[in-house]
Amino acid sequence: MTVISSTKNLEALSFTLIAEFDADIQRVWQIWEDPRQLERWWGPPTWPATFEEFDFRPGGKASYYMTGPDGEKARGWWRFSTIEGPKRLAFDDGFADDNGEPVEAMGTTHASVNLEGVGDRTRMTLLSTFESEEQMEQMVQMGMEEGMKEAVGQIDAILAEHANA
């Protein structure tokens, strides 16, 4: 299984997911820097993502929506703060309205992604930090932990396709 662990730390207002992949670090980095690959795994399998904007540079933005089984759309945005390929990526993450504008009431989550080589594999640590305990509890109740596990669980199939190409 790809996902090794997931840990909620209410005191630190953080959620950490650790996964390992049978691919080198450069290949795993590609699933973050290429929006066509990213949208194949960002979001649970029943809520695939579509990235409409993807300006992958510090200060750049991304906007996307996920489409549910009944056609419902959930929108989100990212604002990249750190891009140090192929090892580190950080961005603010939030919900958006139908026009793609941030929904302030839902707050902002900060995501930090670290990739490191472990032999011929790559370990990915995804750390999400929240503004408040209430925000974190709301995200957990919305199914963030299970959704992230399901999303990351799709990466192996994408990596396998390219390995066999």
Contacts in CASP RR format, 6 or more apart in sequence:
PFRMAT RR
TARGET T0000
AUTHOR 0000-0000-0000
METHOD contacts of the structure
MODEL  1
MTVISSTKNLEALSFTLIAEFDADIQRVWQIWEDPRQLERWWGPPTWPAT
FEEFDFRPGGKASYYMTGPDGEKARGWWRFSTIEGPKRLAFDDGFADDNG
EPVEAMGTTHASVNLEGVGDRTRMTLLSTFESEEQMEQMVQMGMEEGMKE
AVGQIDAILAEHANA
1 153 0 8 1.000
2 19 0 8 1.000
2 20 0 8 1.000
2 21 0 8 1.000
2 152 0 8 1.000
2 153 0 8 1.000
2 155 0 8 1.000
2 156 0 8 1.000
3 17 0 8 1.000
3 18 0 8 1.000
3 19 0 8 1.000
3 149 0 8 1.000
3 152 0 8 1.000
3 153 0 8 1.000
4 18 0 8 1.000
4 19 0 8 1.000
4 20 0 8 1.000
4 123 0 8 1.000
5 16 0 8 1.000
5 17 0 8 1.000
5 18 0 8 1.000
6 15 0 8 1.000
6 16 0 8 1.000
6 17 0 8 1.000
6 18 0 8 1.000
6 145 0 8 1.000
6 148 0 8 1.000
6 149 0 8 1.000
7 15 0 8 1.000
7 16 0 8 1.000
7 17 0 8 1.000
8 14 0 8 1.000
8 15 0 8 1.000
8 136 0 8 1.000
8 140 0 8 1.000
8 145 0 8 1.000
9 15 0 8 1.000
9 16 0 8 1.000
10 133 0 8 1.000
10 136 0 8 1.000
10 137 0 8 1.000
12 129 0 8 1.000
13 129 0 8 1.000
13 130 0 8 1.000
13 131 0 8 1.000
13 132 0 8 1.000
13 133 0 8 1.000
13 136 0 8 1.000
14 127 0 8 1.000
14 128 0 8 1.000
14 129 0 8 1.000
14 130 0 8 1.000
15 127 0 8 1.000
15 128 0 8 1.000
15 130 0 8 1.000
15 136 0 8 1.000
15 139 0 8 1.000
15 140 0 8 1.000
15 144 0 8 1.000
15 145 0 8 1.000
15 148 0 8 1.000
16 125 0 8 1.000
16 126 0 8 1.000
16 127 0 8 1.000
16 128 0 8 1.000
17 125 0 8 1.000
17 126 0 8 1.000
17 148 0 8 1.000
17 149 0 8 1.000
17 152 0 8 1.000
18 123 0 8 1.000
18 124 0 8 1.000
18 125 0 8 1.000
18 126 0 8 1.000
19 123 0 8 1.000
19 124 0 8 1.000
19 126 0 8 1.000
19 152 0 8 1.000
19 153 0 8 1.000
19 155 0 8 1.000
20 118 0 8 1.000
20 121 0 8 1.000
20 122 0 8 1.000
20 123 0 8 1.000
20 124 0 8 1.000
21 28 0 8 1.000
21 121 0 8 1.000
21 122 0 8 1.000
21 124 0 8 1.000
21 155 0 8 1.000
21 156 0 8 1.000
21 159 0 8 1.000
22 120 0 8 1.000
22 121 0 8 1.000
22 156 0 8 1.000
22 159 0 8 1.000
22 163 0 8 1.000
23 121 0 8 1.000
23 122 0 8 1.000
23 159 0 8 1.000
23 163 0 8 1.000
24 117 0 8 1.000
24 120 0 8 1.000
24 122 0 8 1.000
25 86 0 8 1.000
25 87 0 8 1.000
25 115 0 8 1.000
25 116 0 8 1.000
25 117 0 8 1.000
25 122 0 8 1.000
26 86 0 8 1.000
27 122 0 8 1.000
27 159 0 8 1.000
27 162 0 8 1.000
27 163 0 8 1.000
28 86 0 8 1.000
28 115 0 8 1.000
28 122 0 8 1.000
28 124 0 8 1.000
28 155 0 8 1.000
28 159 0 8 1.000
29 85 0 8 1.000
29 86 0 8 1.000
29 87 0 8 1.000
29 115 0 8 1.000
30 37 0 8 1.000
31 37 0 8 1.000
31 38 0 8 1.000
31 41 0 8 1.000
31 155 0 8 1.000
31 158 0 8 1.000
31 159 0 8 1.000
32 38 0 8 1.000
32 89 0 8 1.000
32 113 0 8 1.000
33 56 0 8 1.000
33 85 0 8 1.000
35 51 0 8 1.000
35 54 0 8 1.000
35 56 0 8 1.000
35 62 0 8 1.000
37 158 0 8 1.000
38 49 0 8 1.000
38 51 0 8 1.000
38 54 0 8 1.000
39 48 0 8 1.000
39 49 0 8 1.000
39 50 0 8 1.000
39 51 0 8 1.000
39 64 0 8 1.000
40 48 0 8 1.000
40 154 0 8 1.000
40 158 0 8 1.000
41 151 0 8 1.000
41 152 0 8 1.000
41 153 0 8 1.000
41 154 0 8 1.000
41 155 0 8 1.000
41 158 0 8 1.000
42 49 0 8 1.000
42 51 0 8 1.000
42 64 0 8 1.000
42 66 0 8 1.000
42 151 0 8 1.000
43 49 0 8 1.000
43 66 0 8 1.000
43 147 0 8 1.000
43 150 0 8 1.000
43 151 0 8 1.000
44 146 0 8 1.000
44 147 0 8 1.000
44 150 0 8 1.000
44 151 0 8 1.000
45 150 0 8 1.000
45 154 0 8 1.000
46 68 0 8 1.000
46 69 0 8 1.000
47 66 0 8 1.000
47 67 0 8 1.000
47 68 0 8 1.000
47 69 0 8 1.000
47 74 0 8 1.000
48 66 0 8 1.000
48 67 0 8 1.000
48 68 0 8 1.000
49 64 0 8 1.000
49 65 0 8 1.000
49 66 0 8 1.000
50 64 0 8 1.000
50 65 0 8 1.000
50 66 0 8 1.000
50 67 0 8 1.000
51 62 0 8 1.000
51 63 0 8 1.000
51 64 0 8 1.000
52 63 0 8 1.000
52 64 0 8 1.000
52 65 0 8 1.000
53 61 0 8 1.000
53 62 0 8 1.000
53 63 0 8 1.000
53 64 0 8 1.000
54 62 0 8 1.000
55 61 0 8 1.000
55 62 0 8 1.000
55 80 0 8 1.000
56 62 0 8 1.000
56 80 0 8 1.000
56 83 0 8 1.000
57 80 0 8 1.000
57 83 0 8 1.000
58 80 0 8 1.000
58 81 0 8 1.000
58 82 0 8 1.000
58 83 0 8 1.000
59 79 0 8 1.000
59 80 0 8 1.000
59 81 0 8 1.000
60 79 0 8 1.000
60 80 0 8 1.000
61 77 0 8 1.000
61 78 0 8 1.000
61 79 0 8 1.000
61 80 0 8 1.000
62 77 0 8 1.000
62 78 0 8 1.000
62 80 0 8 1.000
62 91 0 8 1.000
63 75 0 8 1.000
63 76 0 8 1.000
63 77 0 8 1.000
63 78 0 8 1.000
63 96 0 8 1.000
63 100 0 8 1.000
64 75 0 8 1.000
64 76 0 8 1.000
64 77 0 8 1.000
64 78 0 8 1.000
65 73 0 8 1.000
65 74 0 8 1.000
65 75 0 8 1.000
65 76 0 8 1.000
66 73 0 8 1.000
66 74 0 8 1.000
67 73 0 8 1.000
68 74 0 8 1.000
73 98 0 8 1.000
74 95 0 8 1.000
75 95 0 8 1.000
75 96 0 8 1.000
75 97 0 8 1.000
75 98 0 8 1.000
75 100 0 8 1.000
76 93 0 8 1.000
76 94 0 8 1.000
76 95 0 8 1.000
76 96 0 8 1.000
76 100 0 8 1.000
77 93 0 8 1.000
77 94 0 8 1.000
77 95 0 8 1.000
77 96 0 8 1.000
77 100 0 8 1.000
77 102 0 8 1.000
78 91 0 8 1.000
78 92 0 8 1.000
78 93 0 8 1.000
78 94 0 8 1.000
78 111 0 8 1.000
79 91 0 8 1.000
79 92 0 8 1.000
80 89 0 8 1.000
80 90 0 8 1.000
80 91 0 8 1.000
81 90 0 8 1.000
81 91 0 8 1.000
81 92 0 8 1.000
82 88 0 8 1.000
82 89 0 8 1.000
82 90 0 8 1.000
82 91 0 8 1.000
82 112 0 8 1.000
83 89 0 8 1.000
86 115 0 8 1.000
87 114 0 8 1.000
87 115 0 8 1.000
87 116 0 8 1.000
88 112 0 8 1.000
88 113 0 8 1.000
88 114 0 8 1.000
88 115 0 8 1.000
89 112 0 8 1.000
89 113 0 8 1.000
90 110 0 8 1.000
90 111 0 8 1.000
90 112 0 8 1.000
90 113 0 8 1.000
91 110 0 8 1.000
91 111 0 8 1.000
92 108 0 8 1.000
92 109 0 8 1.000
92 110 0 8 1.000
92 111 0 8 1.000
93 108 0 8 1.000
93 109 0 8 1.000
93 110 0 8 1.000
93 111 0 8 1.000
93 128 0 8 1.000
94 102 0 8 1.000
94 103 0 8 1.000
94 106 0 8 1.000
94 107 0 8 1.000
94 108 0 8 1.000
94 109 0 8 1.000
95 102 0 8 1.000
95 103 0 8 1.000
95 106 0 8 1.000
95 107 0 8 1.000
96 102 0 8 1.000
96 103 0 8 1.000
97 103 0 8 1.000
102 108 0 8 1.000
106 135 0 8 1.000
106 138 0 8 1.000
107 131 0 8 1.000
107 135 0 8 1.000
108 131 0 8 1.000
109 128 0 8 1.000
109 129 0 8 1.000
109 130 0 8 1.000
109 131 0 8 1.000
109 135 0 8 1.000
109 139 0 8 1.000
110 128 0 8 1.000
110 129 0 8 1.000
111 126 0 8 1.000
111 127 0 8 1.000
111 128 0 8 1.000
112 126 0 8 1.000
112 127 0 8 1.000
112 128 0 8 1.000
112 129 0 8 1.000
113 124 0 8 1.000
113 125 0 8 1.000
113 126 0 8 1.000
113 127 0 8 1.000
114 124 0 8 1.000
114 125 0 8 1.000
114 127 0 8 1.000
115 122 0 8 1.000
115 123 0 8 1.000
115 124 0 8 1.000
116 122 0 8 1.000
116 123 0 8 1.000
116 125 0 8 1.000
117 123 0 8 1.000
124 152 0 8 1.000
126 148 0 8 1.000
126 152 0 8 1.000
128 144 0 8 1.000
130 136 0 8 1.000
130 139 0 8 1.000
END
